[in-house]
Each structure stands twice: as C-alpha cells, then as structure tokens.
C-alpha cells in the first residue's frame, strides 16, 4: 500500500506520464493503421489532383476544390521532405490526430483546473474521446481524409478561444483557415463570432464576421460551389415520412457515436441542457454538421458516421467538464477515477483491434458503467446523509 501511495504521489506531480500515454496511443494508431489506397470513385482522387493545382477545374467536384489547406500542406511536405503524396497525407492525418488528442487533454485540464486529483479523470475522458468510435480514427486508415482529421483541432480551438479565452481575433484566424479546410468550419467560426458580438459586446466581431463571409462567398463563386452545397442539404422526396426518418436513424448508426459518453451524460443531463442553451453556437454547429449528412443520407450513406462525428465529439468534452464540476470537484473518489480509466482503456482496445464487433461490446460496457456510477454516487449520498450532525 505504501508503494502504491508513493507511486500515485509521483504520478500526480506533473502531466508527463499522461502525455506519454496519449502520444503512445496516437503512435500506435498512426503506425499500426492498415492504410488504404484510393479507390477509383472516391473523393481522394480530387485531393490528389489538387496537389498539382488548386485552381478551379470542372472535372473536380467544387465542394472538394474549396478544401485547399490540407492540399497546400501536403504540397509543402512533398516539396521539402521529398515524401510521396500518400505519405504526406498520412503524415498530415496523423499529426492532426496527435495535435487534437494532446490539445484536448490540455484544454480539459485548463477548464476544470489542473489539480493533482483531476489527472486520472482528464486522461480517461481524453482516451475515451480518442477511441469513442471508429469514425474518429478513420482519417488514419483512409489517409486522404485529412480534411476530417484537421476538423477536430480546428473546432476544439475555436471553442477554447470562445468559451475560455474570449479572444475572438484567434477565432477569426481559425475561421479563415477553417473555411479552406472544410465548409462546416466556416459556420462554426461565424457562430462563435456572433456569440462574442451578442454576449461580450465585441464590436470588432462585426468586421470579422463580414470579412469571413466575404472570403467564403468569394471562394464559393470562384469554385462554382454554390449549387453543389445546396444539393448536399436537399433531402430526398420521401425524406419527411416517419418510416424514412426511422430508417435513417437505424441505418446511419448515429446513436453509436454517443454510446461511450452516455453513462456520464446521463448524470449531467440537466446541466448539459442549460450549457447548450447558454452556448448555443456549439449546439447550432452540431445541428448543422449532423443535420447535413442526415438530410442527404441518400448521398452520404456509409459516410454519415465519419461526417456526423465532427459535430458530436464536443459532447465528450462538455460532458467531461460538467461531470467533474458537479460530482468530482469537491470530493475525491478513487473508484470513479479508476472505473473511467478502465472503461476508456477497454474502448481503446476494442476500436483498435475489433471494430467489427465493437458496437454491442461498447453498449454493454456503457450500461455496466452507468450502473456502477449510479451505485457509487448513491452510496456517497447515503454516507454523506448519515454523517450529517443531528440538530440540537
């Protein structure tokens, strides 16, 4: 016991051990991912062509040609490092995942307070997010989906500079770079800037909003992307029927994307509703990002999970923040910390080594964790009630 106590004290002195774990997991995913090639009909062919030129060309779908930032980075990697195009996209996807994972851990620590007792919890939530669903690491398998991999750190930092720092010049810069990465990042950035204008009376945000919109319209016109963007949000004729909506919900697997975080979200459901109403920019961004492939499911099909996850992963961050603040901030409960770490570790192994059977296992694990958390919290309430002194 003394040895375990000594090890724990040494562990909680700094974040070195956790950072090493996160980097190791990232490296494992990056280097062990079974890299796919580029099938004939996939959008990766557009990104490969764009390495030669980012100018408008009618033989590439216009909403792809607007995503020039990943291609420009790959162009630099090819020119300077002498890598192949596939290796460059692979490196970009891997680095994006690594930056996102480390930044998630850092930002979560910043928001909940970097106390010694929070380190296990922050590590657990970070690992849980990194392995929440196969869609999170799909960009590492399909190396040409770097637009997906880059989306995660962009949204994370937009949220951080809006919610925590309130530094909207950084939000504007991220919005400009984001709109040439993936179209939904433009909407996230604009919503954050509008939130800052309304809530914090940042008048300069009016200029930022106008400039970002001007650049977006300019690019849309140059790449003739307006018609295609409209097509991606146009539902099928039979969409608004109960049968079809139920079919899309079942077929898309939307519920599978949030199963891992459900045990925690259930405990902070009321606080989550209040949070999302207060921070409506995040709620609207999620609705746009999930709603687009949902409405056009006849076009997105199997790509739904990959696209929707870009809007749903913030639920992991928000639920983690609220759970810690409501349940763990003023009391140390080793059992909860260890259970969450064990749970997230199982998710890592499942997603990595058996994604085909991951869904039923993750559902059962989530149900088990919910019951354990319920038991621990109720036990704590019972003990606290019995320890209260009687009134004289």
C-alpha positions in Angstrom: 0.0 0.0 0.0 2.8 2.4 0.8 4.4 1.6 -2.5 1.1 2.4 -4.4 0.7 5.6 -2.4 4.3 6.6 -3.3 3.7 5.8 -7.0 0.5 7.8 -7.0 2.1 10.9 -5.5 4.9 10.7 -8.0 2.3 10.3 -10.8 0.3 13.4 -9.7 3.3 15.7 -9.6 3.1 16.5 -13.3 1.5 15.5 -16.6 4.5 13.7 -18.1 3.1 10.2 -17.6 -0.3 11.1 -19.2 1.2 12.9 -22.1 3.4 9.9 -22.7 0.4 7.6 -22.7 -1.6 9.8 -25.1 1.4 10.1 -27.5 1.9 6.3 -27.3 -1.7 5.6 -28.2 -1.5 8.1 -31.1 1.6 6.5 -32.4 0.1 3.0 -32.1 -3.0 4.1 -34.1 -0.9 6.0 -36.7 1.7 3.4 -37.4 -0.5 0.3 -37.0 -3.4 1.6 -39.0 -3.9 -0.5 -42.1 -3.5 2.2 -44.8 -6.0 2.0 -47.7 -5.3 3.1 -51.2 -7.5 5.4 -53.2 -10.4 3.7 -54.9 -11.5 5.0 -58.3 -14.7 6.7 -57.3 -13.6 8.2 -54.0 -13.1 11.9 -53.3 -9.4 11.2 -52.6 -8.8 11.4 -56.3 -9.8 15.0 -56.2 -7.3 15.8 -53.5 -4.5 14.0 -55.3 -5.2 16.1 -58.5 -5.3 19.3 -56.4 -1.7 18.8 -55.3 -0.7 19.8 -58.9 -3.0 22.8 -59.0 -5.6 24.3 -56.7 -7.1 26.4 -59.5 -10.7 25.8 -60.5 -11.2 22.9 -62.8 -14.6 21.5 -63.9 -13.6 17.9 -63.6 -13.3 18.1 -59.8 -16.5 18.5 -57.7 -16.5 22.1 -56.5 -17.0 21.5 -52.8 -13.8 19.4 -52.8 -11.8 22.1 -54.5 -12.6 24.6 -51.7 -10.7 22.4 -49.3 -7.3 23.7 -50.3 -5.4 23.9 -46.9 -4.7 20.2 -46.5 -3.6 20.1 -50.1 -1.3 23.1 -49.6 0.3 21.4 -46.5 0.8 18.2 -48.5 2.4 20.2 -51.3 4.9 21.6 -48.8 5.6 18.2 -47.4 6.2 16.7 -50.8 8.5 19.6 -51.9 10.5 20.0 -48.7 10.7 16.5 -47.3 10.5 14.6 -50.6 7.6 12.4 -49.4 5.1 10.8 -51.7 1.6 12.3 -51.9 0.2 9.3 -49.9 2.9 9.6 -47.2 2.3 13.3 -46.9 -1.5 12.9 -46.5 -0.8 10.1 -44.0 1.6 12.3 -42.0 -0.9 15.2 -42.0 -3.7 13.0 -40.8 -1.5 11.5 -38.1 -0.2 14.9 -36.9 -3.8 16.3 -36.8 -4.9 13.4 -34.6 -1.9 13.9 -32.3 -2.4 17.6 -32.0 -6.1 17.1 -31.3 -5.5 14.5 -28.6 -2.8 16.5 -26.8 -4.8 19.7 -27.1 -8.0 18.0 -25.8 -6.1 16.9 -22.7 -4.5 20.3 -22.2 -7.8 22.3 -22.7 -9.8 20.0 -20.5 -7.2 20.4 -17.7 -7.3 24.2 -18.2 -11.1 24.4 -17.9 -11.6 22.0 -14.9 -8.5 23.1 -13.1 -5.2 21.2 -13.3 -5.3 19.7 -9.8 -3.5 16.6 -8.9 -6.7 14.6 -8.4 -8.0 15.6 -11.9 -5.2 14.0 -13.9 -6.7 10.5 -13.9 -10.1 11.9 -14.9 -8.7 14.1 -17.7 -6.7 11.2 -19.1 -9.8 8.9 -19.0 -12.0 11.4 -20.9 -9.2 12.1 -23.4 -8.7 8.4 -24.1 -12.5 7.9 -24.3 -12.8 10.6 -26.9 -9.8 9.3 -28.9 -11.4 5.9 -29.1 -15.1 6.8 -29.0 -15.9 5.4 -32.4 -14.1 4.1 -35.5 -15.1 7.3 -37.2 -12.6 9.2 -35.0 -9.7 7.3 -36.4 -11.0 6.7 -40.0 -8.7 9.5 -41.3 -5.7 7.5 -40.1 -6.9 4.5 -42.2 -8.0 6.4 -45.2 -5.1 8.7 -45.4 -6.7 11.1 -47.9 -9.3 12.2 -45.4 -7.0 14.8 -43.8 -9.9 17.3 -44.1 -11.7 15.2 -41.5 -8.6 14.9 -39.2 -7.9 18.7 -39.3 -11.5 19.5 -38.4 -11.2 18.2 -34.9 -8.4 20.5 -33.7 -10.0 23.5 -35.5 -13.3 23.1 -33.7 -11.5 22.4 -30.4 -9.5 25.6 -30.6 -12.5 27.7 -31.8 -14.4 26.6 -28.7 -11.4 27.2 -26.4 -10.9 30.8 -27.6 -14.6 31.5 -27.5 -15.5 29.9 -24.1 -12.4 30.1 -22.1 -10.1 32.8 -23.5 -12.7 35.1 -25.2 -10.0 36.0 -27.8 -12.0 36.5 -30.9 -9.1 37.5 -33.2 -7.9 33.9 -32.9 -11.4 32.7 -33.7 -11.4 34.8 -36.8 -7.9 33.5 -37.9 -9.1 29.9 -37.3 -12.3 30.6 -39.3 -10.3 31.9 -42.3 -8.1 28.8 -42.3 -11.1 26.6 -41.5 -13.2 27.6 -44.4 -10.4 26.4 -46.8 -10.3 23.1 -44.9 -13.9 22.1 -44.6 -17.1 24.1 -45.1 -18.7 23.4 -41.7 -15.7 25.1 -40.0 -16.9 28.4 -41.6 -20.2 28.0 -39.8 -18.6 27.1 -36.5 -16.3 30.2 -36.7 -19.1 32.6 -37.7 -21.4 31.3 -34.9 -18.6 31.8 -32.4 -18.0 35.4 -33.6 -21.8 36.1 -33.5 -21.8 34.7 -29.9 -19.0 37.1 -28.9 -20.7 40.0 -30.5 -24.0 39.4 -28.7 -22.8 38.1 -25.4 -19.5 40.0 -24.8 -20.3 43.1 -27.0 -17.1 42.6 -29.1 -17.9 45.1 -31.8 -14.8 44.2 -33.8 -16.5 40.8 -34.3 -18.8 42.6 -36.8 -15.7 43.2 -39.0 -14.5 39.6 -38.5 -18.0 38.2 -39.4 -18.2 40.4 -42.6 -14.6 39.6 -43.7 -15.0 35.8 -43.2 -18.3 35.8 -45.1 -16.8 37.8 -47.9 -13.9 35.3 -48.3 -16.3 32.4 -48.1 -18.6 33.9 -50.8 -15.6 34.7 -53.0 -14.3 31.1 -52.8 -17.8 29.7 -53.4 -18.1 31.8 -56.6 -14.6 31.1 -57.9 -15.0 27.3 -57.4 -18.7 27.3 -58.5 -19.6 25.5 -55.3 -23.0 27.2 -54.6 -25.1 24.6 -56.5 -23.3 21.6 -55.0 -23.5 22.9 -51.5 -27.3 23.4 -52.0 -27.5 19.8 -53.3 -25.8 18.4 -50.1 -28.6 19.8 -47.9 -31.5 18.9 -50.1 -33.4 15.9 -48.7 -34.9 13.1 -50.9 -38.6 13.4 -51.9 -39.7 10.8 -49.4 -37.5 12.0 -46.5 -40.2 13.6 -44.3 -42.0 10.4 -43.5 -41.9 8.6 -40.2 -40.8 5.4 -41.9 -37.9 7.0 -43.7 -36.6 9.0 -40.7 -36.7 5.9 -38.5 -34.9 4.0 -41.3 -32.1 6.7 -41.4 -31.7 6.8 -37.6 -31.3 3.0 -37.5 -29.2 2.7 -40.7 -26.9 5.7 -40.0 -25.7 4.5 -36.6 -26.0 8.0 -35.1 -26.7 6.5 -31.6 -23.4 4.5 -31.8 -21.4 7.8 -31.9 -22.5 8.8 -28.4 -22.8 5.5 -26.7 -19.4 5.7 -24.9 -20.2 9.1 -23.2 -23.8 8.3 -22.4 -23.1 7.0 -18.8 -21.6 10.4 -18.0 -24.0 12.5 -20.0 -27.0 10.9 -18.2 -25.7 12.1 -14.9 -25.3 15.7 -16.1 -28.2 15.8 -18.5 -29.9 18.8 -16.8 -26.6 20.7 -16.6 -25.9 19.8 -20.3 -29.2 21.3 -21.5 -28.5 24.5 -19.6 -25.0 24.6 -21.0 -26.0 24.1 -24.6 -28.8 26.7 -24.4 -26.2 29.2 -23.0 -23.6 28.2 -25.5 -26.0 27.9 -28.5 -23.2 28.4 -31.0 -22.0 24.9 -30.2 -25.5 23.4 -30.4 -26.2 25.0 -33.8 -22.8 23.8 -35.1 -23.7 20.3 -34.0 -27.1 20.6 -35.7 -25.6 21.8 -38.9 -22.8 19.2 -39.0 -25.1 16.2 -38.1 -28.1 17.6 -40.0 -26.4 17.9 -43.4 -25.5 14.2 -43.8 -28.8 13.2 -42.1 -30.9 15.2 -44.6 -28.9 14.0 -47.6 -28.5 10.4 -46.4 -29.3 9.2 -49.9 -26.0 10.8 -50.9 -23.8 10.3 -47.8 -24.8 6.8 -46.9 -21.9 5.0 -45.2 -20.1 8.3 -44.8 -22.6 9.5 -42.3 -20.7 8.5 -39.1 -17.5 10.0 -40.4 -19.1 13.4 -41.1 -21.5 13.4 -38.1 -18.7 12.6 -35.6 -17.2 16.0 -36.4 -20.2 17.6 -34.8 -20.9 15.2 -32.0 -17.5 14.8 -30.4 -17.8 18.1 -28.4 -20.4 16.2 -26.3 -17.5 14.3 -24.8 -15.6 17.4 -23.8 -18.7 19.2 -22.4 -20.0 16.1 -20.5 -16.5 15.6 -19.0 -16.3 19.2 -17.8 -19.8 19.2 -16.3 -19.4 15.7 -14.7 -16.1 16.8 -13.0 -17.6 20.1 -11.8 -20.8 18.6 -10.5 -19.6 15.3 -8.9 -15.8 15.2 -8.5 -14.5 18.8 -7.9 -15.1 18.9 -4.1 -14.6 15.2 -3.3 -12.1 12.7 -4.3 -13.5 9.3 -5.3 -10.8 6.9 -6.4 -13.3 4.3 -7.5 -14.9 6.6 -10.1 -11.5 7.6 -11.5 -10.3 4.1 -11.8 -13.5 2.8 -13.4 -13.4 5.6 -16.0 -9.8 4.8 -16.8 -10.5 1.1 -17.1 -13.6 1.8 -19.3 -11.7 4.1 -21.7 -8.8 1.6 -21.9 -11.2 -1.1 -23.0 -12.6 1.2 -25.6 -9.1 1.8 -27.0 -8.5 -1.9 -27.4 -11.9 -2.6 -28.9 -11.8 0.2 -31.5 -8.3 -0.7 -32.5 -8.4 -4.5 -32.7 -12.1 -5.5 -33.2 -14.1 -2.6 -34.7 -16.5 -5.0 -36.4 -17.8 -6.3 -33.0 -17.3 -3.0 -31.2 -20.9 -1.7 -31.1 -22.5 -4.4 -28.9 -19.5 -4.6 -26.6 -19.4 -0.8 -26.2 -23.1 -0.7 -25.5 -22.8 -3.4 -22.8 -19.8 -1.6 -21.3 -21.7 1.7 -21.2 -24.6 0.1 -19.5 -22.3 -1.5 -16.9 -20.5 1.7 -16.2 -23.8 3.6 -15.8 -24.9 1.1 -13.1 -21.6 1.3 -11.3 -21.6 5.1 -11.4 -25.1 5.2 -10.1 -24.2 2.8 -7.3 -21.1 4.8 -6.3 -22.9 8.2 -6.3 -25.9 6.9 -4.4 -23.6 5.3 -1.8 -21.7 8.5 -1.4 -25.0 10.4 -0.9 -26.1 7.9 1.7 -22.8 8.2 3.6 -22.9 12.0 3.4 -26.5 12.0 4.7 -25.6 9.7 7.7 -22.5 11.7 8.5 -24.6 15.0 9.0 -24.8 16.0 12.7 -28.2 16.0 14.2 -29.8 19.3 15.0 -29.9 20.1 18.7 
